[in-house]
Amino acid sequence: MIDFLVNNGLSLATLAVVAFIQNMFFTWSSRSRNSGDPAYHRKVAWGSNGVWYLCQMLIIKQVWSAIRAGDVALVAIAGLVYIVATSEGSVLMMKWLLKKESGKRKVGAGQK
């Protein structure tokens, strides 16, 4: 177990942090798309897509190397880290945005 953490801990921790941020941006982008402020959505979408791209590079690096090595446990752990981090990042961002959204930036502001 110690060997596993030494060899994979930093990569999994990096994946967790980036995936968490990625889904925070994804939730923010989804909500901004439903606001009445296109300029606001543009800024958020750039951030969302940039972090998504970085996250995909980490996933490919982590999972592909585990698949090539035949390390099914590492593939499963990386998947679990990704699922937990993205889910919790999304929930946290939704909580923050529910408190902060107002005016044109509030979800549904663009609807008549």
Sequence and secondary structure as in RCSB ss.txt:
>XXXX:A:sequence
MIDFLVNNGLSLATLAVVAFIQNMFFTWSSRSRNSGDPAYHRKVAWGSNGVWYLCQMLIIKQVWSAIRAGDVALV
AIAGLVYIVATSEGSVLMMKWLLKKESGKRKVGAGQK
>XXXX:A:secstr
 HHHHHHHHHHHHHHHHHHHHHHHHHHHHHHHHTSS HHHHHHHHHHHHHHHHHHHHHHHHHHHHHHHHT HHHH
HHHHHHHHHHHHHHHHHHHHHHHHH  GGGSTTTT  
